[in-house]
Amino acid sequence: MIRMLPRPEASLIMVYLSPLLALLLTLMSGFIMFTMMGIDGLLALEAFFISPVGDLYGFSELLVKAIPLVLIGIGLSIGFKANVWNIGAEGQLTMGAIFSGALAIFAYEVEGGWVLPAMALAGVLGGMLWAAIPALLKTRYNANEILTSLMLTYVALLFLSYLVNGPLRDPEGFNFPESRMFGDSGLLPVLLEDTRLHIGLLAAIAVAIAAWVMLSRTLIGFQVKVVGAAPRAAEFAGFREKALIWFCLLLAGGLSGLAGMIEVSGPIGQLVPQVSPGYGFTAIIVAFVGRLHPLGVCIAGMLLALSYLGGENLQIEMGLPQAVTGVFQGMLLFFLLACDVLIKYRFVFGSGKVQGAA
């Protein structure tokens, strides 16, 4: 007989070391997977994890892909701390891209420093608007925010597809489903010459610092942690759960919308049918690998961004499908969850009463 019993106290060291252990297990599993496919495992891992960032341009591309993951991951991690499970960040990113992209298109011939800030505000509002729907359904009708936020993602993607095939399609674009390219005033300035690294990096750093200050130095941050760790204690303390649900969902929606604005005004430069390769879903893994801590999310964001670059590099150098990216992301999350189980529980073999067990 095998039983799982909760440990008296989880090891704090292992809580923070488990992402590294999960990464190590992912590398070992990747090596075995490539070897079984008849591919040199060491060469494949080098092509996946090392070659993409072997020069300055590659490292700058890593940061470009990490920016939206960090922004969304921070917003989600704050909600997850309070047991608010927003799974629809991809849709909120898409709505942020739509709102900010539409403004850039209508202001195509306008020149002025106000265009980018206005686009950022529009992106944030778009994401918050989309996150407000599951917040309303949760607080008024007790609808599950996991389902409502996830389903709204597909509504947002279909809405974007309608726009780029209809009202916002470039009339000079040879009937391709895309908008016209944004004007210079609607594009993010580049930080490093001859790269695509833009000032969105500064926004991600600022958001990470602000989130750390909020969680560690403010009352709202204290409420987030208490509601997540001890809901009954939060209730006795008079913390308003519904207000916190609104706060967490709107914050995550706003940051996701900002990430959408950064994507369309940075690397893409226009509205296309798919503005994200799945950053909103990958950011869920980022949040948990980063242990729901802003600094950890920044590190995890770079790790998961590397998985995108590595998947593209394997596709080019070895002809492997792009799905390798999802395989590595899934393995990383699986091993992290497995490590978490072993941190919180222990296996007991045999029958009979276990000493110290209730």
N, C-alpha and C positions, 0 to 999 in steps of 0.2 A: 504494500500500500504506500502510495506517495501522496504526501499532503504539502500544501504551501501555508506557512504560518508567517504572520507579519513580524518583522524584526522590532525589538523594543525601540530602537532609534536608528534611523538611516545614517550612514557614514557621510559626513559633509564632504570629506575629501573625494570619495567615490562619486558623489553627485556631480562634481566638476571634472573629474577625470574620466567619467563614463563616455562623454563625447569623443575623447581621444581613443578610448578602447573601441568604441563603435567604428571610428574611422579605420583603425588598424584591422578590425575584422572585415570591414568592407574591402580594404586593399587585398587581404588574403583571399576573400571570396572572388574578387575580380580576377586575381591571378589564376585561380582554379577555373573560373568560367572561361577565360581566354584560352587556357591550356586545353580544355576539353573541346574548344572550337578549332583546335589545330593551329593556334596563333601563339607566337612567343609572348608569354605573359609579362615578362619584364619590359619588353619593347612596347607592348600595348599600354602598360601602366605609365611608362615614361611619356608616351605620346599623349596620354590622357591628363596627367598631372604636372608634368614638367615642361615639355616642349611648348605648350601654349603661352607660357609666361617666361620664355627664355630671353626676351629682349624688352626694351622699354615700351615698344608699341603693344606687345602682348600683355604686359602688366597694366598698361593704360586701358586696354579692352576689358581686363578683369575688373577694374574699378568701375568702368561704364556699366557692366552687367550687375555689379554688386550694389550700385546706387538704389535701383528700385527695390531690390530684395531687402536691403537694410531699412528703407523707409517703411515698406509694408510690414516687415517683420517686427519692427518696434511697435507699430500700432496694434498688431495682432497680439504680441506678447503682453501688452498691458491689459488687453481684454481677457486673455487666457488666465492671467493672474487673478482676475476677479470672477473666473468661471463664466465669462461671456464668450461664447464660441462662434465667432464670426468666421465662416468658411467662404464668404463671398467676396473676398478682396479682389479677385480677378475681375468681377463685374464692376466693382467700385473703381478700379483702375481704368477700366474701359470707359465708364461714364466721365471720369476726369479727363481722359483723352478727348472724348467727344466735345465736352463743354469748352475746353481750352483750344482744341483744334478748330472748332467752329468760329471762335473769336479771332483766331489767327487768320482764317480764310477771309472773314469779313473785313479785317483790318490789313489786308494784303498790301495795299498801297500806302498805308499809314506809316510814318516814321516818327519815332519818339520813344523815350525811355519808359513810358508807362505801359507799353504793350505787354512785355514779359511779366511784370507784376500783376497786370490784369488777367493774363492767361493763368498764372499760378493761382490767383484767387478763384477764377472760374473752375479750374481743375479741382481745387479743394472743395468748392461748393457742390460740384457734380458728384464727387465721391461721397460727401456727407449726405446729399439728397438720397442717393441710392442706399446708403446704410441706415437712413432714417426709417425706411419701410420696414425692415425686420425689427428695428427698435420699437416702432409703434405696435407692430403685431405682437411682439413679446410682452410689452408692458401692459397693453390693453386686453389682449385675448390669450395671453400665455402661449402663443404659438412658438414652436421650437425654432430658435434663430439659426440653427445649423441648416435645417431644410430650407427655410425662407431665403436666407442669404445665398445659399448655393443655387437655388432655382433662379433667383434674380440674375445670377451671372449669365445664364444662357439668354435671358431676355435682353440684357445689355449687349451681348455679342451679336444677336440678331438685329438689334436696333442699329448698331454700328454698320453691319452689312447692308442694311437698307439705305443708310445715309450715303455710303460711298458708292452704292449702285444707283442712287437717285439724286436727291437734292444737293448733295455736296460733291458729286462726281465732277472731275475736271473736264470741262467741255472741250479742251484741247488735248485730252489724254488718250486719244485713239480708242475710246470706249473701255479702257481698263477700269476696274473698280477701285479707284483711288481718288483722293482729292488733289487739288493743285498743290505744288510745293509752297511752303510758307515763305513769306517775305523775310528779309534780313532782320526786321524788328521782331519777328516771331521765333527766332532761333537762338538757342542758348550760346553764349560766348564760350570759346574753347580755351581751356587752361594751358594745354601743352601743344605747341605747334606740331603739325604733321600727325596728330592723333585725333581721336574723337572724344577725348576726356574733356568734359564741360563743367560749368560751375555748379551743376547739380551735386557734385561731390561735396561742395561746401555746405549745401543745404542738408545733405545726409549727416554730415558731422555735427551741424548745429542741432538737428533734431535728436541725434543720439545723446548729446550733452544735455539738452533740455529735458529729455525723458529721464535721464539718470537723476537730475536735480529734482524733478517732480516726484519720482518714486522714493527718493531718500530724504527729501527736505520739506515736503509739503503735506498738508492735511489730506488732500485728495489722493496722493500716493499712498498714504497710510491707510485710507479707506479701501483702496483697491486691494492691498495686501491682506487686510483683515477680512474683507468679504470673501476673498478667495480661500483663505486658510481656515477661517472659523465663522461661517455664516450666522450661527446662532449668537455668537458674541457680538457680531456687527449689528444684529437686530436689537439686542439689549442695549447697545451703545447708541442707538437711534440713527444709525446710518441709513440713508434712503436707498434701497436697492434699485428701485426703478430709475432714479436719477443717475445712478452709477452705470446702469445698463445703457442709458442714452449717451452718457459721457464716453464710455468705452467704444461703442459702435460708431459714434460720430467721429471720434478721434481716429480710429482705424480707417474709417471711410475717407476722412479728409487726407490722411497721409497716403492712402492708396490712390486717391484722385490726384494728389501732387505727383506721385510716381508716374501716373499716366500722362500728366502734362509734360514731365521731364522726358519721357520716352518719345513723344511725338514732336517735341520742340528741340530734342537733342539728336539722338542717333537716326531717327526716321525722317523728320522734317516734313511730314505730311500725314494725313489720315489714310490708313489702309485697312483692309478687312480684318486683320489681326495685328494689333499693336504690341502684343505681349506673347512670348513663347510659353506662357504659363507661370509668370512671376508670382501671381496672386496665390497659386496653389503651392509653389515651391517655398514661398515665404512662411508657410505653416511649418515646414521642416526647419527652416532657418530659425524660427522662434524657439522651437523645442531644442534644437542642437545648441542654440545660444543660451539655453537655460533661462529663458524669459528675462534676461538681463541685457540692457542696452549695449554694453561692451561686448558681451558674448554674441549678441545678434550681429554686430559689425563683423566679428571674426567668422561667424557661421555664414554670413552673407557672402563673404569673399570665397569661402570654401564651396558653397553651392554655385556661385558664379563660375568657379573653375570647372564645375561639372558641365556647364553649357559649352565653355570653350573646349574642354577635352572631348566632348561628344562631337563637336564640329571638326576637330583635328583628326579624330579617329575616322571620321567619315571621309576626309580628304586623303589621309595617308594610307589607310588600310581598307577602305571601302566598306567599313562597317555601318550599319544603319544608325540614324540619329537617335533611335530608341535606346541606345546604350546610355544616354544621359539619364533617362527615366529609370533605368535599371540600377544605376549607381545611387541615384537619389533615394529610390525605394529601399535598397539594401542598407543605406546609412540610417534611414528612419527605423527600419526593422530592428537593426542591431542596437540602436539607441533605446528603443522601447524594451527590448530584451534585457539590456543592462539595467534599466530602471526597475524592472520586475525583480531582478536579483538584488538590487539595492534595498528595496522595500520588503521583500519576502525571502524566506529561506525554505529549502526543500527538506522535508523530514521523511525518512524511509522507514518502513515497518509499521506495525500496529501497536496499539496500546496507548496509554496516556503519556503525553509529552510533558516533561517537567517544565513548569513555568508557563504552560499554555492554559488559557482560560477554558 
